[in-house]
Amino acid sequence: MSTDNPDTEPKDVLEGEIILPEKVREHVKGSFEGQQSRVRKRFWPTVRKALRHIPFMEDVVAAYYCAMDSATPFRVRAALVGALAYFVMPIDAIPDVLTFVGFADDASVLLAVLALVGPHIKDTHKEQARTALQDHDET
């Protein structure tokens, strides 16, 4: 939408942003909330299994905290939840039960998303991750 009068343009729309019809937006939000719930439920058991296989697990846990933070932009949360959902899925391209290679596909997806949204992962998310992993080491 281009007009000569900037006062007539909607204030809540960013340039280049795709605007979804309301019903599609509601569906996407509902799907996101379902995925977020599944990630919450399966994340920590999967982390325990993958801890020795993924060397950047602290970044993965920080991404989890970023994805669950309501202050994180929705697009970033959606990308992180998608990658984390793939990480926690019991069935994926390479089964996680295969030693050494099982988490390779998960690691690749996580690394790609971390590279894209890394600036949104704040120091507080990283501190939460360090604390959570230290608590895990102590148990």
VOBA-592575 format. One record per residue (C-alpha): residue number from 1; residue in three letters; chain; x, y, z. Coordinates in steps of 0.02 Angstrom, whole numbers. Example, Ala and Ser with C-alpha at 12.3 -4.5 7.8 and 13.67 -1.06 7.14 Angstrom:
// VOBA-592575
<pt resi="1" resn="ALA" chain="A" px="615" py="-225" pz="390"/>
<pt resi="2" resn="SER" chain="A" px="684" py="-53" pz="357"/>
// end
This chain:
// VOBA-592575
<pt resi="1" resn="MET" chain="A" px="0" py="0" pz="0"/>
<pt resi="2" resn="SER" chain="A" px="80" py="161" pz="-54"/>
<pt resi="3" resn="THR" chain="A" px="4" py="331" pz="-29"/>
<pt resi="4" resn="ASP" chain="A" px="76" py="505" pz="-27"/>
<pt resi="5" resn="ASN" chain="A" px="-1" py="539" pz="144"/>
<pt resi="6" resn="PRO" chain="A" px="88" py="438" pz="280"/>
<pt resi="7" resn="ASP" chain="A" px="-53" py="479" pz="403"/>
<pt resi="8" resn="THR" chain="A" px="-174" py="366" pz="306"/>
<pt resi="9" resn="GLU" chain="A" px="-65" py="210" pz="320"/>
<pt resi="10" resn="PRO" chain="A" px="-96" py="90" pz="464"/>
<pt resi="11" resn="LYS" chain="A" px="25" py="119" pz="608"/>
<pt resi="12" resn="ASP" chain="A" px="38" py="-65" pz="661"/>
<pt resi="13" resn="VAL" chain="A" px="97" py="-131" pz="492"/>
<pt resi="14" resn="LEU" chain="A" px="282" py="-139" pz="456"/>
<pt resi="15" resn="GLU" chain="A" px="348" py="-111" pz="281"/>
<pt resi="16" resn="GLY" chain="A" px="371" py="-278" pz="194"/>
<pt resi="17" resn="GLU" chain="A" px="267" py="-373" pz="322"/>
<pt resi="18" resn="ILE" chain="A" px="146" py="-503" pz="256"/>
<pt resi="19" resn="ILE" chain="A" px="-27" py="-472" pz="324"/>
<pt resi="20" resn="LEU" chain="A" px="-129" py="-629" pz="349"/>
<pt resi="21" resn="PRO" chain="A" px="-318" py="-636" pz="346"/>
<pt resi="22" resn="GLU" chain="A" px="-385" py="-645" pz="524"/>
<pt resi="23" resn="LYS" chain="A" px="-445" py="-827" pz="513"/>
<pt resi="24" resn="VAL" chain="A" px="-275" py="-885" pz="450"/>
<pt resi="25" resn="ARG" chain="A" px="-190" py="-783" pz="586"/>
<pt resi="26" resn="GLU" chain="A" px="-299" py="-868" pz="719"/>
<pt resi="27" resn="HIS" chain="A" px="-259" py="-1041" pz="647"/>
<pt resi="28" resn="VAL" chain="A" px="-73" py="-1005" pz="645"/>
<pt resi="29" resn="LYS" chain="A" px="-80" py="-943" pz="824"/>
<pt resi="30" resn="GLY" chain="A" px="-177" py="-1098" pz="878"/>
<pt resi="31" resn="SER" chain="A" px="-53" py="-1212" pz="790"/>
<pt resi="32" resn="PHE" chain="A" px="91" py="-1118" pz="868"/>
<pt resi="33" resn="GLU" chain="A" px="18" py="-1137" pz="1043"/>
<pt resi="34" resn="GLY" chain="A" px="-6" py="-1325" pz="1014"/>
<pt resi="35" resn="GLN" chain="A" px="174" py="-1345" pz="955"/>
<pt resi="36" resn="GLN" chain="A" px="237" py="-1240" pz="1100"/>
<pt resi="37" resn="SER" chain="A" px="144" py="-1353" pz="1222"/>
<pt resi="38" resn="ARG" chain="A" px="221" py="-1510" pz="1143"/>
<pt resi="39" resn="VAL" chain="A" px="394" py="-1433" pz="1150"/>
<pt resi="40" resn="ARG" chain="A" px="371" py="-1388" pz="1334"/>
<pt resi="41" resn="LYS" chain="A" px="319" py="-1566" pz="1375"/>
<pt resi="42" resn="ARG" chain="A" px="457" py="-1658" pz="1278"/>
<pt resi="43" resn="PHE" chain="A" px="602" py="-1534" pz="1287"/>
<pt resi="44" resn="TRP" chain="A" px="692" py="-1584" pz="1447"/>
<pt resi="45" resn="PRO" chain="A" px="685" py="-1774" pz="1419"/>
<pt resi="46" resn="THR" chain="A" px="756" py="-1746" pz="1245"/>
<pt resi="47" resn="VAL" chain="A" px="892" py="-1630" pz="1313"/>
<pt resi="48" resn="ARG" chain="A" px="947" py="-1766" pz="1435"/>
<pt resi="49" resn="LYS" chain="A" px="962" py="-1891" pz="1291"/>
<pt resi="50" resn="ALA" chain="A" px="1052" py="-1770" pz="1174"/>
<pt resi="51" resn="LEU" chain="A" px="1167" py="-1686" pz="1301"/>
<pt resi="52" resn="ARG" chain="A" px="1322" py="-1784" pz="1251"/>
<pt resi="53" resn="HIS" chain="A" px="1285" py="-1778" pz="1065"/>
<pt resi="54" resn="ILE" chain="A" px="1254" py="-1593" pz="1034"/>
<pt resi="55" resn="PRO" chain="A" px="1402" py="-1485" pz="1084"/>
<pt resi="56" resn="PHE" chain="A" px="1303" py="-1322" pz="1081"/>
<pt resi="57" resn="MET" chain="A" px="1167" py="-1381" pz="1200"/>
<pt resi="58" resn="GLU" chain="A" px="1179" py="-1222" pz="1304"/>
<pt resi="59" resn="ASP" chain="A" px="1128" py="-1124" pz="1149"/>
<pt resi="60" resn="VAL" chain="A" px="983" py="-1244" pz="1119"/>
<pt resi="61" resn="VAL" chain="A" px="921" py="-1222" pz="1298"/>
<pt resi="62" resn="ALA" chain="A" px="940" py="-1032" pz="1282"/>
<pt resi="63" resn="ALA" chain="A" px="837" py="-1043" pz="1122"/>
<pt resi="64" resn="TYR" chain="A" px="704" py="-1138" pz="1220"/>
<pt resi="65" resn="TYR" chain="A" px="694" py="-999" pz="1349"/>
<pt resi="66" resn="CYS" chain="A" px="688" py="-869" pz="1210"/>
<pt resi="67" resn="ALA" chain="A" px="546" py="-963" pz="1124"/>
<pt resi="68" resn="MET" chain="A" px="446" py="-970" pz="1286"/>
<pt resi="69" resn="ASP" chain="A" px="474" py="-784" pz="1322"/>
<pt resi="70" resn="SER" chain="A" px="319" py="-684" pz="1275"/>
<pt resi="71" resn="ALA" chain="A" px="429" py="-530" pz="1249"/>
<pt resi="72" resn="THR" chain="A" px="514" py="-616" pz="1101"/>
<pt resi="73" resn="PRO" chain="A" px="439" py="-566" pz="932"/>
<pt resi="74" resn="PHE" chain="A" px="310" py="-693" pz="870"/>
<pt resi="75" resn="ARG" chain="A" px="405" py="-733" pz="708"/>
<pt resi="76" resn="VAL" chain="A" px="562" py="-774" pz="809"/>
<pt resi="77" resn="ARG" chain="A" px="463" py="-879" pz="933"/>
<pt resi="78" resn="ALA" chain="A" px="379" py="-972" pz="789"/>
<pt resi="79" resn="ALA" chain="A" px="546" py="-1012" pz="705"/>
<pt resi="80" resn="LEU" chain="A" px="621" py="-1071" pz="869"/>
<pt resi="81" resn="VAL" chain="A" px="469" py="-1175" pz="917"/>
<pt resi="82" resn="GLY" chain="A" px="472" py="-1255" pz="744"/>
<pt resi="83" resn="ALA" chain="A" px="655" py="-1304" pz="761"/>
<pt resi="84" resn="LEU" chain="A" px="633" py="-1361" pz="941"/>
<pt resi="85" resn="ALA" chain="A" px="479" py="-1462" pz="891"/>
<pt resi="86" resn="TYR" chain="A" px="585" py="-1552" pz="761"/>
<pt resi="87" resn="PHE" chain="A" px="716" py="-1581" pz="896"/>
<pt resi="88" resn="VAL" chain="A" px="591" py="-1661" pz="1016"/>
<pt resi="89" resn="MET" chain="A" px="494" py="-1762" pz="887"/>
<pt resi="90" resn="PRO" chain="A" px="516" py="-1948" pz="918"/>
<pt resi="91" resn="ILE" chain="A" px="517" py="-1983" pz="730"/>
<pt resi="92" resn="ASP" chain="A" px="619" py="-1881" pz="608"/>
<pt resi="93" resn="ALA" chain="A" px="734" py="-1900" pz="457"/>
<pt resi="94" resn="ILE" chain="A" px="872" py="-1989" pz="554"/>
<pt resi="95" resn="PRO" chain="A" px="810" py="-2083" pz="709"/>
<pt resi="96" resn="ASP" chain="A" px="886" py="-2013" pz="868"/>
<pt resi="97" resn="VAL" chain="A" px="920" py="-2187" pz="936"/>
<pt resi="98" resn="LEU" chain="A" px="1063" py="-2208" pz="811"/>
<pt resi="99" resn="THR" chain="A" px="1220" py="-2168" pz="909"/>
<pt resi="100" resn="PHE" chain="A" px="1327" py="-2023" pz="842"/>
<pt resi="101" resn="VAL" chain="A" px="1217" py="-1984" pz="691"/>
<pt resi="102" resn="GLY" chain="A" px="1042" py="-1984" pz="766"/>
<pt resi="103" resn="PHE" chain="A" px="1047" py="-1803" pz="821"/>
<pt resi="104" resn="ALA" chain="A" px="1143" py="-1741" pz="667"/>
<pt resi="105" resn="ASP" chain="A" px="986" py="-1686" pz="574"/>
<pt resi="106" resn="ASP" chain="A" px="916" py="-1606" pz="732"/>
<pt resi="107" resn="ALA" chain="A" px="1079" py="-1514" pz="760"/>
<pt resi="108" resn="SER" chain="A" px="1079" py="-1450" pz="581"/>
<pt resi="109" resn="VAL" chain="A" px="903" py="-1380" pz="595"/>
<pt resi="110" resn="LEU" chain="A" px="941" py="-1302" pz="764"/>
<pt resi="111" resn="LEU" chain="A" px="1103" py="-1223" pz="702"/>
<pt resi="112" resn="ALA" chain="A" px="1017" py="-1147" pz="551"/>
<pt resi="113" resn="VAL" chain="A" px="879" py="-1068" pz="656"/>
<pt resi="114" resn="LEU" chain="A" px="1002" py="-1010" pz="790"/>
<pt resi="115" resn="ALA" chain="A" px="1103" py="-923" pz="654"/>
<pt resi="116" resn="LEU" chain="A" px="947" py="-833" pz="593"/>
<pt resi="117" resn="VAL" chain="A" px="875" py="-778" pz="760"/>
<pt resi="118" resn="GLY" chain="A" px="1029" py="-774" pz="871"/>
<pt resi="119" resn="PRO" chain="A" px="1021" py="-587" pz="907"/>
<pt resi="120" resn="HIS" chain="A" px="850" py="-613" pz="989"/>
<pt resi="121" resn="ILE" chain="A" px="923" py="-733" pz="1116"/>
<pt resi="122" resn="LYS" chain="A" px="958" py="-617" pz="1262"/>
<pt resi="123" resn="ASP" chain="A" px="1083" py="-632" pz="1403"/>
<pt resi="124" resn="THR" chain="A" px="940" py="-677" pz="1521"/>
<pt resi="125" resn="HIS" chain="A" px="896" py="-827" pz="1412"/>
<pt resi="126" resn="LYS" chain="A" px="1079" py="-881" pz="1412"/>
<pt resi="127" resn="GLU" chain="A" px="1090" py="-864" pz="1601"/>
<pt resi="128" resn="GLN" chain="A" px="931" py="-967" pz="1622"/>
<pt resi="129" resn="ALA" chain="A" px="1009" py="-1100" pz="1510"/>
<pt resi="130" resn="ARG" chain="A" px="1172" py="-1105" pz="1610"/>
<pt resi="131" resn="THR" chain="A" px="1075" py="-1120" pz="1772"/>
<pt resi="132" resn="ALA" chain="A" px="962" py="-1257" pz="1705"/>
<pt resi="133" resn="LEU" chain="A" px="1109" py="-1358" pz="1638"/>
<pt resi="134" resn="GLN" chain="A" px="1206" py="-1337" pz="1800"/>
<pt resi="135" resn="ASP" chain="A" px="1055" py="-1398" pz="1897"/>
<pt resi="136" resn="HIS" chain="A" px="1050" py="-1548" pz="1780"/>
<pt resi="137" resn="ASP" chain="A" px="1236" py="-1585" pz="1810"/>
<pt resi="138" resn="GLU" chain="A" px="1208" py="-1583" pz="1998"/>
<pt resi="139" resn="THR" chain="A" px="1068" py="-1713" pz="1990"/>
// end
